[in-house]
Amino acid sequence: MRNFKKILKLILCVLICAVVIKGLDVLLYPCTFVRNDVHTMTTEQRDVLIFGTSNGMSDLDPDSMLEGTSLTGHNMCVGGQYPVDAYYLAKLAVEKQNPKTIIFELSPGYFTTEKEKGNNYLLFYHEFPLSLTKAEYYIDTMLDCDFRSPMFAFHEYPLKYELSKIKDTARLKMTGNYDVSYLRSPTQEYHENGFIEKYPVAVEKFPRYSPTLFSAADVKDTNMEYLGKLIQLCKENDIQFIATTMPLAATMLVQEEDSYREAWDYFSDYFEKQNVPYYNFNREYYTSYNHGLENYVDYDGHMNGDSARAFSKVFGEVVFGQNEAQD
């Protein structure tokens, strides 16, 4: 009897701790872009899903890209999304819906670096619903970090900043509200299709540029492994896989010419061997769009909203134009 009471007390203690941790998560973990993205991807059917980094996030507007077709799309790109994240997001999409096409926006620097520990490490995993995919994602990524991080994800965000938003954060989560107006800031706004519109910035106010230069010798095996898994996942599920690189400002392409040339050669050869299309708007499709600095908000290649919508139409014509009649 005594042992039973001890076990009962232990179970009760664990349950109380779980409730407290969940409560703190609800109150202190912010409502991010990814929360909205994963919710849309897991509850609504989309024909075209875009994965990738902040360049894809700010440069590709699905509505403009697919204008004139019967296709629907959602932009799942977010800064800090590595190939492993794109793979598990795509796997979750396959688990929950039936996409026709996956577009992978490739930024070369993400292949020569590794995921950083911190809030970006948990950004995607945290929003996954309970599923087999989430369990696999945990094993492949979360075991590499402090075991407390997934459990206490809210500690990665400054408490002083989050305390001021507790009321709104709790209300949005408790009511299942995905109002995009709460994701607007003085410099950008999130749209329901996942596209983040950057507000124009004068060239003289661009932030300093610190590029991550590409070298084939620095490519991380893990990044290429998960890119390969993503391509294979698409093939196994009869999903069209398209790789692309967003147009960068001409001045930056010239400044870091050797690094970019090596990157374009490396990935062009890789995708050719994989037998998948690669639309590089800095090489074969360079003349498709204006590379002037006036189209951007920084030297990293993030476009302002009007330029992104214009480019997205060009992208749609180049990539989907010949397939319109089929859709």
Phi and psi in degrees as GROMACS dihedral restraints (atoms count N, CA, C in turn):
[ dihedral_restraints ]
;  ai    aj    ak    al  type     phi  dphi    fc
    3     4     5     6     1   -62.3    20    10
    4     5     6     7     1   -43.0    20    10
    6     7     8     9     1   -61.9    20    10
    7     8     9    10     1   -38.6    20    10
    9    10    11    12     1   -63.0    20    10
   10    11    12    13     1   -41.8    20    10
   12    13    14    15     1   -65.7    20    10
   13    14    15    16     1   -38.1    20    10
   15    16    17    18     1   -64.2    20    10
   16    17    18    19     1   -43.1    20    10
   18    19    20    21     1   -64.0    20    10
   19    20    21    22     1   -41.2    20    10
   21    22    23    24     1   -62.8    20    10
   22    23    24    25     1   -42.3    20    10
   24    25    26    27     1   -64.9    20    10
   25    26    27    28     1   -38.7    20    10
   27    28    29    30     1   -64.7    20    10
   28    29    30    31     1   -44.0    20    10
   30    31    32    33     1   -62.6    20    10
   31    32    33    34     1   -42.4    20    10
   33    34    35    36     1   -63.1    20    10
   34    35    36    37     1   -40.3    20    10
   36    37    38    39     1   -64.2    20    10
   37    38    39    40     1   -43.2    20    10
   39    40    41    42     1   -62.8    20    10
   40    41    42    43     1   -42.2    20    10
   42    43    44    45     1   -63.9    20    10
   43    44    45    46     1   -41.9    20    10
   45    46    47    48     1   -63.2    20    10
   46    47    48    49     1   -43.3    20    10
   48    49    50    51     1   -62.2    20    10
   49    50    51    52     1   -41.3    20    10
   51    52    53    54     1   -63.6    20    10
   52    53    54    55     1   -40.8    20    10
   54    55    56    57     1   -66.0    20    10
   55    56    57    58     1   -41.9    20    10
   57    58    59    60     1   -63.9    20    10
   58    59    60    61     1   -45.5    20    10
   60    61    62    63     1   -62.6    20    10
   61    62    63    64     1   -43.8    20    10
   63    64    65    66     1   -63.1    20    10
   64    65    66    67     1   -39.7    20    10
   66    67    68    69     1   -63.0    20    10
   67    68    69    70     1   -43.2    20    10
   69    70    71    72     1   -65.4    20    10
   70    71    72    73     1   -36.3    20    10
   72    73    74    75     1   -64.1    20    10
   73    74    75    76     1   -44.3    20    10
   75    76    77    78     1   -61.8    20    10
   76    77    78    79     1   -40.1    20    10
   78    79    80    81     1   -81.3    20    10
   79    80    81    82     1   -36.4    20    10
   81    82    83    84     1  -110.7    20    10
   82    83    84    85     1   -18.7    20    10
   84    85    86    87     1   -84.1    20    10
   85    86    87    88     1   121.6    20    10
   87    88    89    90     1   -67.9    20    10
   88    89    90    91     1   158.4    20    10
   90    91    92    93     1   -82.7    20    10
   91    92    93    94     1   107.6    20    10
   93    94    95    96     1   -99.9    20    10
   94    95    96    97     1   172.7    20    10
   96    97    98    99     1   -56.7    20    10
   97    98    99   100     1   -40.0    20    10
   99   100   101   102     1   -63.8    20    10
  100   101   102   103     1   -33.5    20    10
  102   103   104   105     1   -56.8    20    10
  103   104   105   106     1   -47.9    20    10
  105   106   107   108     1   -66.5    20    10
  106   107   108   109     1   -42.5    20    10
  108   109   110   111     1   -61.1    20    10
  109   110   111   112     1   -49.6    20    10
  111   112   113   114     1   -65.8    20    10
  112   113   114   115     1   -37.6    20    10
  114   115   116   117     1   -60.7    20    10
  115   116   117   118     1   -46.8    20    10
  117   118   119   120     1   -62.7    20    10
  118   119   120   121     1   -45.6    20    10
  120   121   122   123     1   -65.3    20    10
  121   122   123   124     1   -30.2    20    10
  123   124   125   126     1   -95.3    20    10
  124   125   126   127     1    -7.2    20    10
  126   127   128   129     1  -121.1    20    10
  127   128   129   130     1   -13.3    20    10
  129   130   131   132     1  -132.8    20    10
  130   131   132   133     1   143.5    20    10
  132   133   134   135     1   -77.9    20    10
  133   134   135   136     1   131.3    20    10
  135   136   137   138     1  -131.6    20    10
  136   137   138   139     1   134.8    20    10
  138   139   140   141     1   -73.8    20    10
  139   140   141   142     1   -37.6    20    10
  141   142   143   144     1  -124.6    20    10
  142   143   144   145     1   125.1    20    10
  144   145   146   147     1  -117.0    20    10
  145   146   147   148     1   136.0    20    10
  147   148   149   150     1  -111.6    20    10
  148   149   150   151     1   123.3    20    10
  150   151   152   153     1  -115.0    20    10
  151   152   153   154     1   153.0    20    10
  153   154   155   156     1   150.2    20    10
  154   155   156   157     1  -156.8    20    10
  156   157   158   159     1  -101.6    20    10
  157   158   159   160     1  -168.1    20    10
  159   160   161   162     1   -64.7    20    10
  160   161   162   163     1   -23.5    20    10
  162   163   164   165     1   -66.2    20    10
  163   164   165   166     1   -43.2    20    10
  165   166   167   168     1   -68.8    20    10
  166   167   168   169     1   -35.9    20    10
  168   169   170   171     1   -60.4    20    10
  169   170   171   172     1   -40.1    20    10
  171   172   173   174     1   -98.0    20    10
  172   173   174   175     1   -10.7    20    10
  174   175   176   177     1  -106.5    20    10
  175   176   177   178     1   -16.8    20    10
  177   178   179   180     1  -119.5    20    10
  178   179   180   181     1   111.7    20    10
  180   181   182   183     1   -98.6    20    10
  181   182   183   184     1   110.0    20    10
  183   184   185   186     1   -54.5    20    10
  184   185   186   187     1   -37.9    20    10
  186   187   188   189     1   -64.3    20    10
  187   188   189   190     1   -44.5    20    10
  189   190   191   192     1   -69.1    20    10
  190   191   192   193     1   -39.4    20    10
  192   193   194   195     1   -62.6    20    10
  193   194   195   196     1   -38.4    20    10
  195   196   197   198     1  -102.5    20    10
  196   197   198   199     1     9.9    20    10
  198   199   200   201     1   -59.2    20    10
  199   200   201   202     1   133.9    20    10
  201   202   203   204     1    91.0    20    10
  202   203   204   205     1    -4.7    20    10
  204   205   206   207     1  -114.3    20    10
  205   206   207   208     1   173.4    20    10
  207   208   209   210     1   -96.4    20    10
  208   209   210   211     1     9.0    20    10
  210   211   212   213     1   -82.0    20    10
  211   212   213   214     1   150.0    20    10
  213   214   215   216     1  -114.6    20    10
  214   215   216   217     1   151.7    20    10
  216   217   218   219     1  -147.1    20    10
  217   218   219   220     1   162.6    20    10
  219   220   221   222     1  -143.8    20    10
  220   221   222   223     1   137.7    20    10
  222   223   224   225     1   -93.1    20    10
  223   224   225   226     1   113.0    20    10
  225   226   227   228     1  -100.2    20    10
  226   227   228   229     1     6.7    20    10
  228   229   230   231     1   -69.4    20    10
  229   230   231   232     1   142.4    20    10
  231   232   233   234     1  -152.4    20    10
  232   233   234   235     1   142.7    20    10
  234   235   236   237     1   -57.8    20    10
  235   236   237   238     1   132.9    20    10
  237   238   239   240     1    95.8    20    10
  238   239   240   241     1     4.5    20    10
  240   241   242   243     1   -86.8    20    10
  241   242   243   244     1   110.5    20    10
  243   244   245   246     1   -92.7    20    10
  244   245   246   247     1   168.4    20    10
  246   247   248   249     1   -52.9    20    10
  247   248   249   250     1   -35.8    20    10
  249   250   251   252     1   -64.6    20    10
  250   251   252   253     1   -37.0    20    10
  252   253   254   255     1   -69.9    20    10
  253   254   255   256     1   -43.2    20    10
  255   256   257   258     1   -60.7    20    10
  256   257   258   259     1   -40.3    20    10
  258   259   260   261     1   -62.1    20    10
  259   260   261   262     1   -48.3    20    10
  261   262   263   264     1   -73.1    20    10
  262   263   264   265     1   -29.9    20    10
  264   265   266   267     1   -64.9    20    10
  265   266   267   268     1   -42.3    20    10
  267   268   269   270     1   -65.8    20    10
  268   269   270   271     1   -38.9    20    10
  270   271   272   273     1   -64.9    20    10
  271   272   273   274     1   -37.9    20    10
  273   274   275   276     1   -64.9    20    10
  274   275   276   277     1   -40.3    20    10
  276   277   278   279     1   -61.2    20    10
  277   278   279   280     1   -43.1    20    10
  279   280   281   282     1   -64.6    20    10
  280   281   282   283     1   -34.5    20    10
  282   283   284   285     1   -69.0    20    10
  283   284   285   286     1   -32.5    20    10
  285   286   287   288     1  -103.4    20    10
  286   287   288   289     1   -23.0    20    10
  288   289   290   291     1  -150.1    20    10
  289   290   291   292     1  -163.0    20    10
  291   292   293   294     1  -136.7    20    10
  292   293   294   295     1    74.2    20    10
  294   295   296   297     1   -67.4    20    10
  295   296   297   298     1   148.7    20    10
  297   298   299   300     1   -89.7    20    10
  298   299   300   301     1   -34.7    20    10
  300   301   302   303     1  -138.9    20    10
  301   302   303   304     1   139.3    20    10
  303   304   305   306     1  -120.0    20    10
  304   305   306   307     1   125.1    20    10
  306   307   308   309     1  -103.1    20    10
  307   308   309   310     1   127.8    20    10
  309   310   311   312     1  -110.9    20    10
  310   311   312   313     1   111.9    20    10
  312   313   314   315     1   -83.9    20    10
  313   314   315   316     1   121.4    20    10
  315   316   317   318     1  -104.9    20    10
  316   317   318   319     1   121.7    20    10
  318   319   320   321     1  -112.3    20    10
  319   320   321   322     1   115.6    20    10
  321   322   323   324     1   -52.8    20    10
  322   323   324   325     1   -36.4    20    10
  324   325   326   327     1   -61.4    20    10
  325   326   327   328     1   -24.1    20    10
  327   328   329   330     1   -74.4    20    10
  328   329   330   331     1    -7.4    20    10
  330   331   332   333     1  -101.5    20    10
  331   332   333   334     1   -10.5    20    10
  333   334   335   336     1  -107.6    20    10
  334   335   336   337     1     3.2    20    10
  336   337   338   339     1  -126.2    20    10
  337   338   339   340     1   170.9    20    10
  339   340   341   342     1  -116.7    20    10
  340   341   342   343     1   158.5    20    10
  342   343   344   345     1   -57.9    20    10
  343   344   345   346     1   134.2    20    10
  345   346   347   348     1   -87.0    20    10
  346   347   348   349     1   139.6    20    10
  348   349   350   351     1   -67.7    20    10
  349   350   351   352     1   146.9    20    10
  351   352   353   354     1   132.8    20    10
  352   353   354   355     1  -163.6    20    10
  354   355   356   357     1   -63.8    20    10
  355   356   357   358     1   -30.9    20    10
  357   358   359   360     1   -67.3    20    10
  358   359   360   361     1   -27.3    20    10
  360   361   362   363     1   -65.9    20    10
  361   362   363   364     1   -30.3    20    10
  363   364   365   366     1  -103.2    20    10
  364   365   366   367     1    -5.9    20    10
  366   367   368   369     1   -53.2    20    10
  367   368   369   370     1   -44.0    20    10
  369   370   371   372     1   -89.1    20    10
  370   371   372   373     1   -46.4    20    10
  372   373   374   375     1   -55.4    20    10
  373   374   375   376     1   -42.0    20    10
  375   376   377   378     1   -57.6    20    10
  376   377   378   379     1   -33.5    20    10
  378   379   380   381     1   -90.8    20    10
  379   380   381   382     1    -5.9    20    10
  381   382   383   384     1   -65.8    20    10
  382   383   384   385     1   134.4    20    10
  384   385   386   387     1   -71.4    20    10
  385   386   387   388     1   161.0    20    10
  387   388   389   390     1   -58.0    20    10
  388   389   390   391     1   125.3    20    10
  390   391   392   393     1  -168.6    20    10
  391   392   393   394     1   167.7    20    10
  393   394   395   396     1   -63.8    20    10
  394   395   396   397     1   -36.5    20    10
  396   397   398   399     1   -62.1    20    10
  397   398   399   400     1   -40.6    20    10
  399   400   401   402     1   -64.8    20    10
  400   401   402   403     1   -38.2    20    10
  402   403   404   405     1   -63.6    20    10
  403   404   405   406     1   -43.4    20    10
  405   406   407   408     1   -65.4    20    10
  406   407   408   409     1   -40.7    20    10
  408   409   410   411     1   -59.6    20    10
  409   410   411   412     1   -42.2    20    10
  411   412   413   414     1   -60.6    20    10
  412   413   414   415     1   -48.4    20    10
  414   415   416   417     1   -62.2    20    10
  415   416   417   418     1   -40.1    20    10
  417   418   419   420     1   -80.8    20    10
  418   419   420   421     1   -18.4    20    10
  420   421   422   423     1  -128.6    20    10
  421   422   423   424     1   -49.9    20    10
  423   424   425   426     1   -68.4    20    10
  424   425   426   427     1   -23.6    20    10
  426   427   428   429     1   -69.9    20    10
  427   428   429   430     1   -15.1    20    10
  429   430   431   432     1   -83.8    20    10
  430   431   432   433     1   -10.9    20    10
  432   433   434   435     1  -114.1    20    10
  433   434   435   436     1   177.9    20    10
  435   436   437   438     1   -54.7    20    10
  436   437   438   439     1   128.8    20    10
  438   439   440   441     1   -59.9    20    10
  439   440   441   442     1   -20.6    20    10
  441   442   443   444     1   -77.8    20    10
  442   443   444   445     1   -19.5    20    10
  444   445   446   447     1   -60.0    20    10
  445   446   447   448     1   -50.3    20    10
  447   448   449   450     1   -62.4    20    10
  448   449   450   451     1   -33.7    20    10
  450   451   452   453     1   -74.6    20    10
  451   452   453   454     1   -39.7    20    10
  453   454   455   456     1  -114.7    20    10
  454   455   456   457     1    51.7    20    10
  456   457   458   459     1   -57.9    20    10
  457   458   459   460     1   -29.1    20    10
  459   460   461   462     1   -65.1    20    10
  460   461   462   463     1   -19.3    20    10
  462   463   464   465     1   -72.4    20    10
  463   464   465   466     1   -10.8    20    10
  465   466   467   468     1   -78.8    20    10
  466   467   468   469     1    -9.2    20    10
  468   469   470   471     1  -110.5    20    10
  469   470   471   472     1   140.6    20    10
  471   472   473   474     1   -57.1    20    10
  472   473   474   475     1   123.5    20    10
  474   475   476   477     1   -60.8    20    10
  475   476   477   478     1   -40.8    20    10
  477   478   479   480     1   -60.0    20    10
  478   479   480   481     1   -39.3    20    10
  480   481   482   483     1   -71.9    20    10
  481   482   483   484     1   -42.8    20    10
  483   484   485   486     1   -74.8    20    10
  484   485   486   487     1   -29.0    20    10
  486   487   488   489     1   -59.4    20    10
  487   488   489   490     1   -34.1    20    10
  489   490   491   492     1   -71.8    20    10
  490   491   492   493     1   -14.8    20    10
  492   493   494   495     1  -113.6    20    10
  493   494   495   496     1     8.5    20    10
  495   496   497   498     1   -53.6    20    10
  496   497   498   499     1   -46.8    20    10
  498   499   500   501     1   -59.5    20    10
  499   500   501   502     1   -49.5    20    10
  501   502   503   504     1   -67.7    20    10
  502   503   504   505     1   -41.7    20    10
  504   505   506   507     1   -59.8    20    10
  505   506   507   508     1   -47.4    20    10
  507   508   509   510     1   -64.9    20    10
  508   509   510   511     1   -42.0    20    10
  510   511   512   513     1   -64.5    20    10
  511   512   513   514     1   -44.7    20    10
  513   514   515   516     1   -60.6    20    10
  514   515   516   517     1   -43.4    20    10
  516   517   518   519     1   -72.1    20    10
  517   518   519   520     1   -43.7    20    10
  519   520   521   522     1   -68.5    20    10
  520   521   522   523     1   -28.3    20    10
  522   523   524   525     1   -99.7    20    10
  523   524   525   526     1     0.8    20    10
  525   526   527   528     1    63.7    20    10
  526   527   528   529     1    37.8    20    10
  528   529   530   531     1   -92.1    20    10
  529   530   531   532     1   131.2    20    10
  531   532   533   534     1  -122.3    20    10
  532   533   534   535     1    38.3    20    10
  534   535   536   537     1   -60.5    20    10
  535   536   537   538     1   120.7    20    10
  537   538   539   540     1   -73.3    20    10
  538   539   540   541     1   -16.2    20    10
  540   541   542   543     1   -63.3    20    10
  541   542   543   544     1   -25.0    20    10
  543   544   545   546     1   -75.9    20    10
  544   545   546   547     1    -9.0    20    10
  546   547   548   549     1  -102.8    20    10
  547   548   549   550     1    11.3    20    10
  549   550   551   552     1   -89.6    20    10
  550   551   552   553     1   144.3    20    10
  552   553   554   555     1  -133.4    20    10
  553   554   555   556     1   175.9    20    10
  555   556   557   558     1   -64.6    20    10
  556   557   558   559     1   -16.2    20    10
  558   559   560   561     1  -111.9    20    10
  559   560   561   562     1   -12.1    20    10
  561   562   563   564     1  -163.1    20    10
  562   563   564   565     1   165.6    20    10
  564   565   566   567     1  -142.1    20    10
  565   566   567   568     1   142.9    20    10
  567   568   569   570     1   -90.5    20    10
  568   569   570   571     1   134.6    20    10
  570   571   572   573     1  -105.3    20    10
  571   572   573   574     1   158.6    20    10
  573   574   575   576     1   -61.5    20    10
  574   575   576   577     1   -21.4    20    10
  576   577   578   579     1   -89.5    20    10
  577   578   579   580     1    10.9    20    10
  579   580   581   582     1    89.6    20    10
  580   581   582   583     1   -12.9    20    10
  582   583   584   585     1   -71.7    20    10
  583   584   585   586     1   132.5    20    10
  585   586   587   588     1  -107.7    20    10
  586   587   588   589     1   113.5    20    10
  588   589   590   591     1   -84.4    20    10
  589   590   591   592     1   118.4    20    10
  591   592   593   594     1   -87.8    20    10
  592   593   594   595     1   134.8    20    10
  594   595   596   597     1   -78.4    20    10
  595   596   597   598     1   146.0    20    10
  597   598   599   600     1   -55.4    20    10
  598   599   600   601     1   145.9    20    10
  600   601   602   603     1  -133.4    20    10
  601   602   603   604     1   133.9    20    10
  603   604   605   606     1   -65.0    20    10
  604   605   606   607     1   142.1    20    10
  606   607   608   609     1   -54.8    20    10
  607   608   609   610     1   -39.7    20    10
  609   610   611   612     1   -67.1    20    10
  610   611   612   613     1   -11.4    20    10
  612   613   614   615     1  -105.3    20    10
  613   614   615   616     1     8.5    20    10
  615   616   617   618     1   -60.6    20    10
  616   617   618   619     1   140.0    20    10
  618   619   620   621     1   -67.1    20    10
  619   620   621   622     1   161.8    20    10
  621   622   623   624     1   -61.3    20    10
  622   623   624   625     1   149.5    20    10
  624   625   626   627     1  -105.5    20    10
  625   626   627   628     1   122.4    20    10
  627   628   629   630     1  -128.5    20    10
  628   629   630   631     1    81.2    20    10
  630   631   632   633     1   -70.9    20    10
  631   632   633   634     1   150.2    20    10
  633   634   635   636     1   -94.1    20    10
  634   635   636   637     1   103.2    20    10
  636   637   638   639     1   -72.7    20    10
  637   638   639   640     1   148.2    20    10
  639   640   641   642     1   -97.7    20    10
  640   641   642   643     1   137.6    20    10
  642   643   644   645     1  -143.0    20    10
  643   644   645   646     1   129.5    20    10
  645   646   647   648     1   -57.0    20    10
  646   647   648   649     1   -31.1    20    10
  648   649   650   651     1   -68.3    20    10
  649   650   651   652     1   -20.5    20    10
  651   652   653   654     1   -96.8    20    10
  652   653   654   655     1    -1.5    20    10
  654   655   656   657     1   -62.5    20    10
  655   656   657   658     1   130.6    20    10
  657   658   659   660     1   -84.2    20    10
  658   659   660   661     1   130.7    20    10
  660   661   662   663     1   -57.8    20    10
  661   662   663   664     1   -38.8    20    10
  663   664   665   666     1   -61.5    20    10
  664   665   666   667     1   -40.0    20    10
  666   667   668   669     1   -63.7    20    10
  667   668   669   670     1   -43.4    20    10
  669   670   671   672     1   -69.4    20    10
  670   671   672   673     1   -34.2    20    10
  672   673   674   675     1   -59.3    20    10
  673   674   675   676     1   -46.1    20    10
  675   676   677   678     1   -77.1    20    10
  676   677   678   679     1   -25.8    20    10
  678   679   680   681     1   -65.2    20    10
  679   680   681   682     1   -42.8    20    10
  681   682   683   684     1   -62.3    20    10
  682   683   684   685     1   -40.3    20    10
  684   685   686   687     1   -65.0    20    10
  685   686   687   688     1   -37.4    20    10
  687   688   689   690     1   -64.0    20    10
  688   689   690   691     1   -44.6    20    10
  690   691   692   693     1   -62.7    20    10
  691   692   693   694     1   -43.7    20    10
  693   694   695   696     1   -64.9    20    10
  694   695   696   697     1   -39.3    20    10
  696   697   698   699     1   -58.7    20    10
  697   698   699   700     1   -42.9    20    10
  699   700   701   702     1   -65.4    20    10
  700   701   702   703     1   -42.7    20    10
  702   703   704   705     1   -62.7    20    10
  703   704   705   706     1   -42.0    20    10
  705   706   707   708     1   -67.4    20    10
  706   707   708   709     1   -24.8    20    10
  708   709   710   711     1  -110.5    20    10
  709   710   711   712     1    17.6    20    10
  711   712   713   714     1    54.9    20    10
  712   713   714   715     1    43.0    20    10
  714   715   716   717     1  -107.7    20    10
  715   716   717   718     1   129.9    20    10
  717   718   719   720     1   -68.3    20    10
  718   719   720   721     1   127.0    20    10
  720   721   722   723     1  -107.6    20    10
  721   722   723   724     1   128.2    20    10
  723   724   725   726     1  -128.4    20    10
  724   725   726   727     1   128.8    20    10
  726   727   728   729     1  -104.6    20    10
  727   728   729   730     1   147.8    20    10
  729   730   731   732     1  -153.5    20    10
  730   731   732   733     1   158.7    20    10
  732   733   734   735     1  -129.3    20    10
  733   734   735   736     1   130.1    20    10
  735   736   737   738     1   -69.9    20    10
  736   737   738   739     1   151.2    20    10
  738   739   740   741     1   -68.1    20    10
  739   740   741   742     1   132.7    20    10
  741   742   743   744     1  -103.3    20    10
  742   743   744   745     1   160.8    20    10
  744   745   746   747     1   -63.1    20    10
  745   746   747   748     1   138.9    20    10
  747   748   749   750     1   -56.6    20    10
  748   749   750   751     1   -39.1    20    10
  750   751   752   753     1   -61.8    20    10
  751   752   753   754     1   -35.1    20    10
  753   754   755   756     1   -77.3    20    10
  754   755   756   757     1   -34.6    20    10
  756   757   758   759     1   -63.4    20    10
  757   758   759   760     1   -36.9    20    10
  759   760   761   762     1   -72.7    20    10
  760   761   762   763     1   -41.9    20    10
  762   763   764   765     1   -62.9    20    10
  763   764   765   766     1   -39.5    20    10
  765   766   767   768     1  -114.9    20    10
  766   767   768   769     1    41.2    20    10
  768   769   770   771     1   -56.5    20    10
  769   770   771   772     1   -46.5    20    10
  771   772   773   774     1   -63.0    20    10
  772   773   774   775     1   -42.6    20    10
  774   775   776   777     1   -65.0    20    10
  775   776   777   778     1   -45.2    20    10
  777   778   779   780     1   -67.8    20    10
  778   779   780   781     1   -37.9    20    10
  780   781   782   783     1   -61.3    20    10
  781   782   783   784     1   -43.0    20    10
  783   784   785   786     1   -63.8    20    10
  784   785   786   787     1   -38.9    20    10
  786   787   788   789     1   -65.9    20    10
  787   788   789   790     1   -46.5    20    10
  789   790   791   792     1   -64.0    20    10
  790   791   792   793     1   -39.8    20    10
  792   793   794   795     1   -63.2    20    10
  793   794   795   796     1   -44.5    20    10
  795   796   797   798     1   -61.3    20    10
  796   797   798   799     1   -49.5    20    10
  798   799   800   801     1   -79.4    20    10
  799   800   801   802     1   -30.4    20    10
  801   802   803   804     1   -60.9    20    10
  802   803   804   805     1   -44.2    20    10
  804   805   806   807     1   -65.7    20    10
  805   806   807   808     1   -40.6    20    10
  807   808   809   810     1   -62.7    20    10
  808   809   810   811     1   -49.6    20    10
  810   811   812   813     1   -69.8    20    10
  811   812   813   814     1   -29.7    20    10
  813   814   815   816     1   -64.0    20    10
  814   815   816   817     1   -41.6    20    10
  816   817   818   819     1   -67.5    20    10
  817   818   819   820     1   -31.0    20    10
  819   820   821   822     1   -81.9    20    10
  820   821   822   823     1    -8.1    20    10
  822   823   824   825     1    60.6    20    10
  823   824   825   826     1    43.0    20    10
  825   826   827   828     1  -126.6    20    10
  826   827   828   829     1   148.5    20    10
  828   829   830   831     1   -71.7    20    10
  829   830   831   832     1   142.7    20    10
  831   832   833   834     1  -131.1    20    10
  832   833   834   835     1   112.5    20    10
  834   835   836   837     1   -99.9    20    10
  835   836   837   838     1   100.3    20    10
  837   838   839   840     1  -100.9    20    10
  838   839   840   841     1   109.6    20    10
  840   841   842   843     1   -84.2    20    10
  841   842   843   844     1    15.2    20    10
  843   844   845   846     1  -115.5    20    10
  844   845   846   847     1     1.8    20    10
  846   847   848   849     1  -137.3    20    10
  847   848   849   850     1   -93.3    20    10
  849   850   851   852     1   -58.8    20    10
  850   851   852   853     1   -35.3    20    10
  852   853   854   855     1  -110.3    20    10
  853   854   855   856     1    28.0    20    10
  855   856   857   858     1   -57.7    20    10
  856   857   858   859     1   -42.5    20    10
  858   859   860   861     1   -79.2    20    10
  859   860   861   862     1    -0.9    20    10
  861   862   863   864     1   -70.9    20    10
  862   863   864   865     1   -23.3    20    10
  864   865   866   867     1  -147.3    20    10
  865   866   867   868     1   153.3    20    10
  867   868   869   870     1   -71.5    20    10
  868   869   870   871     1   128.0    20    10
  870   871   872   873     1  -100.3    20    10
  871   872   873   874     1    22.3    20    10
  873   874   875   876     1   -71.5    20    10
  874   875   876   877     1   148.1    20    10
  876   877   878   879     1   -60.8    20    10
  877   878   879   880     1   -24.0    20    10
  879   880   881   882     1   -65.2    20    10
  880   881   882   883     1   -14.2    20    10
  882   883   884   885     1   -86.8    20    10
  883   884   885   886     1    -5.7    20    10
  885   886   887   888     1  -117.2    20    10
  886   887   888   889     1   169.4    20    10
  888   889   890   891     1  -114.0    20    10
  889   890   891   892     1    -3.1    20    10
  891   892   893   894     1  -163.2    20    10
  892   893   894   895     1   179.4    20    10
  894   895   896   897     1   -85.0    20    10
  895   896   897   898     1    -3.9    20    10
  897   898   899   900     1   -85.5    20    10
  898   899   900   901     1    -4.2    20    10
  900   901   902   903     1    98.4    20    10
  901   902   903   904     1    12.3    20    10
  903   904   905   906     1   -83.4    20    10
  904   905   906   907     1   121.7    20    10
  906   907   908   909     1   -83.6    20    10
  907   908   909   910     1   155.8    20    10
  909   910   911   912     1   -77.4    20    10
  910   911   912   913     1   166.2    20    10
  912   913   914   915     1   -56.5    20    10
  913   914   915   916     1   -48.1    20    10
  915   916   917   918     1   -63.9    20    10
  916   917   918   919     1   -41.3    20    10
  918   919   920   921     1   -66.3    20    10
  919   920   921   922     1   -39.3    20    10
  921   922   923   924     1   -63.4    20    10
  922   923   924   925     1   -42.1    20    10
  924   925   926   927     1   -65.6    20    10
  925   926   927   928     1   -40.1    20    10
  927   928   929   930     1   -64.7    20    10
  928   929   930   931     1   -44.2    20    10
  930   931   932   933     1   -65.7    20    10
  931   932   933   934     1   -38.4    20    10
  933   934   935   936     1   -60.5    20    10
  934   935   936   937     1   -36.5    20    10
  936   937   938   939     1   -65.1    20    10
  937   938   939   940     1   -41.8    20    10
  939   940   941   942     1   -62.6    20    10
  940   941   942   943     1   -45.0    20    10
  942   943   944   945     1   -58.0    20    10
  943   944   945   946     1   -45.4    20    10
  945   946   947   948     1   -61.7    20    10
  946   947   948   949     1   -39.7    20    10
  948   949   950   951     1   -65.8    20    10
  949   950   951   952     1   -41.4    20    10
  951   952   953   954     1   -69.5    20    10
  952   953   954   955     1   -46.0    20    10
  954   955   956   957     1   -88.0    20    10
  955   956   957   958     1   -41.9    20    10
  957   958   959   960     1  -108.2    20    10
  958   959   960   961     1    -7.8    20    10
  960   961   962   963     1   -52.9    20    10
  961   962   963   964     1   -47.6    20    10
  963   964   965   966     1   -74.9    20    10
  964   965   966   967     1   -10.8    20    10
  966   967   968   969     1  -101.7    20    10
  967   968   969   970     1    -1.7    20    10
  969   970   971   972     1   -54.3    20    10
  970   971   972   973     1   -45.3    20    10
  972   973   974   975     1   -61.5    20    10
  973   974   975   976     1   -29.1    20    10
  975   976   977   978     1   -76.9    20    10
  976   977   978   979     1   -22.7    20    10
